[in-house]
């Protein structure tokens, strides 16, 4: 990068930071976050973007994660150290509030359970009281009803509504809930997942994501670029070569797109096999803490899950493509991920191999 280009980029980042500051002053944190994300995408090594993003993060935990990233880039900066203390204090103050909310919820559950027990015990008396305290009923009729009260078990004919109000018990063949990626936190508007792909698509009133259950066996003598079994001559498919750290998009036997990737490291290897994309998001928050990792990333662009929590997606926090860098996902430059997101659909084959 030339000095002129670097200076222009620095000026652009300064402009984005200034606009973000104005958005915060106007009480518009959503716009501030959008501008700061742009600044980070332009230069993920500028600690200021991460530091400012901490001030408008959705949660105290996210604030601390952003400050930690800034601290990695500028460990001796006084402002970063002050921000670290602020973020830790904010997180500590939020912890008792969460505990109080949990305690309140527990109390409400106990009260509701007690109220339900009282209602169940008093249910029979309430029904009979409703029957003999109706308007226009004579004192004689009320006395007769009172003297002839029998237990519910002996008067089912008088209470048809009670018999039909008992909820049906679930059967042993009830459909299990689908797997949802642990990295999924929230998505709104245009970021809702696309319709899901199944082997035998049938109309369903409530479609749910159907992940690839088991990866297809990969021949150890597989030749790079050969269409996987079952892929039609003109069908679109994706080939990920973990040895060369490259991704190729095919239409049949023709390569239409090639780019460098960053797959999982030796500690967190990327799965191998033949998969199909089963869930997509235009952008998504990924919280690796749910999987035991140490990252929290908002607005990860163009996410395409192909097996459980493993996904192809855009990356703005590093540019070391061609080298394993991830926790198992396939990282790409954001522009390359955008192209692939428009190329692929739910059900597109993803062939991952060495």
ABEGO torsion letter per residue (X at the ends): XBAAAAAAAAAAAAAAAAAAAAAAAAGBAAAAAAAAAAAAAABAABAAAAAAAAAABABAAAAAAAAAAAAAABAABAAAAAAAAAAAAAAAAAAAAAAAAAAAAAAAAAAAAAAAAAAAAAAAAAAAAAAAABBGBBAAAAAAAAAABBBAAAAAAABAAAAAABBBBBBAABBBBBBBBAABABBBEAABBBBBBBABBBBBABBBBBBBABBBBBBAABBBGBBBBGBBAABBBBBBBAAAGBBBBBBEABBABBBBBBBBBAABBBBBEBBBBABBBABBBBBAAAAGBABBBBGBBGBBBABEABBBBBBAABABBGBBABAGBBBBBAAAAAAAAAABBBGBBBBBBX
